[in-house]
Amino acid sequence: MTSIEPSARLKALPRYLFAELERKRAEAEAAGREVIDLSIGDPDLPTPPAILERIAEAGRDPANHRYPTSAGMAAARTEIAAWFERRYGVALDPRREIAVLVGSKEGIGHFPLALLDPGDEAIVPDPGYPVYAAGTVFAGATPVRYALREANGFRPDPAALDGLVTPRSRVVWVNYPNNPTGATATLPDYEAIVSWAARRGLIVASDAAYGELYYDAPPPSVLQVSAARERAIEFHSFSKTFNMTGWRLGFAVGAPPLIDALVRLKANLDSGAPQAIQIAAAGALTSLLPTHGPALRAVYRERRDTAIDALHRLGCPIRPPGGAFYLWGRVPEGETSIDFAGRVFEKTGVLLTPGVGFGAEGEGYFRIALTSSVESISKALRNIEALAPWKASHASASPSPR
Ligand SMILES: Cc1ncc(COP(=O)(O)O)c(C=O)c1O
């Protein structure tokens, strides 16, 4: 058998965390064990029927059977621009400041190839969504990690970032509402990061995939900072907003040279997102989001509050997130995140994500995705209660304030 080696750049990456979890789950299920999977951020709820009907209708039109354009349909970009102005008060030029993506991950993963040269550096959050670093490695560039610390509300601290800048630094990534911590950013946070990036001559890449999942005030866009219009790109997604992870649609907004570079790259790699999906999803920003958004947020709020109450009863110190659909809690003292998640899975069949999978700074934490019903979440936490993992290590610790 010929031995075929993958590329050095592929070998440089750790195995994608979720592929490992998927494997664990499949093994346990094959052995007949009941698994409650709280590890993967993939909505359990279906795509709204109105979107499905629109996809079916647009799918029957032969005009939508041909190659789409790489930048996305003009009509979809116009819908996105109108929504962006309503939502954030920022008027975008649909021709120069918006590109449609085959899911935001596609844009996030490809953007470094459009921006970075070998040897360049990208400053990425730790803990963080792994694709910022993976895309950077694929571009032959180097990810340089900055710590998101609980004491700072998991928000970047420009003073600490300063020490990471070198002459090869090109871009800093930010992600709010944040995966995995659930932290949200305020407009002053974005102002601080943009003015810091401007002083350092860096591009700001913002991942707002969870922008419509929030529990308090609607989170801002980095493009609300006027100086960001010339140095930022922001990635948005239909996946979580409309339970559309399987349909693959997102978009990027931002400085025209950044959008142009991404579209030129994409023209060589993909031929755009399916038009029927663009039509249905972009249209839903106007026709559906005003009613669907609040209903979706109410579902996640109930799950979040149920899980937080149960975790507090277990003695787990955990704070309610401001956005996204994740809980980020501390593992019992003296245990690594991998050991803890492994022990919980072995003893209870509940799959949690070990924090270290999001970077070294995630050590000491675990992540719960609220993408299961209230009943499953409650059952999972009842199973974990039998282990009493925090009772021993935090015997004297009182629950964090709500
Ligand atoms: C922070 C973050 N950004 C982007 C994505 C990608 O989403 P999609 O490609 O479905 O738009 C995810 C998916 O989990 C995510 O967690």
The ligand as an SDF file (V2000), in Angstrom:
LIG
                    3D

 16 16  0  0  0  0  0  0  0  0999 V2000
  -17.3990   31.6610   16.4220 C   0  0  0  0  0  0  0  0  0  0  0  0
  -17.9030   30.9820   15.1930 C   0  0  0  0  0  0  0  0  0  0  0  0
  -17.7320   31.5870   14.0220 N   0  0  0  0  0  0  0  0  0  0  0  0
  -18.1550   31.0200   12.8810 C   0  0  0  0  0  0  0  0  0  0  0  0
  -18.7680   29.7850   12.8730 C   0  0  0  0  0  0  0  0  0  0  0  0
  -19.1530   29.1740   11.5570 C   0  0  0  0  0  0  0  0  0  0  0  0
  -20.5000   29.2000   11.3010 O   0  0  0  0  0  0  0  0  0  0  0  0
  -21.0700   28.9880    9.8480 P   0  0  0  0  0  0  0  0  0  0  0  0
  -19.9430   28.5820    8.9440 O   0  0  0  0  0  0  0  0  0  0  0  0
  -22.0880   27.9190    9.9700 O   0  0  0  0  0  0  0  0  0  0  0  0
  -21.6280   30.3050    9.4100 O   0  0  0  0  0  0  0  0  0  0  0  0
  -18.9820   29.1240   14.0780 C   0  0  0  0  0  0  0  0  0  0  0  0
  -19.6360   27.7980   14.0880 C   0  0  0  0  0  0  0  0  0  0  0  0
  -19.7900   27.1510   15.0720 O   0  0  0  0  0  0  0  0  0  0  0  0
  -18.5350   29.7380   15.2690 C   0  0  0  0  0  0  0  0  0  0  0  0
  -18.6910   29.1440   16.4500 O   0  0  0  0  0  0  0  0  0  0  0  0
  1  2  1  0
  2  3  1  0
  2 15  2  0
  3  4  2  0
  4  5  1  0
  5  6  1  0
  5 12  2  0
  6  7  1  0
  7  8  1  0
  8  9  2  0
  8 10  1  0
  8 11  1  0
 12 13  1  0
 12 15  1  0
 13 14  2  0
 15 16  1  0
M  END
$$$$
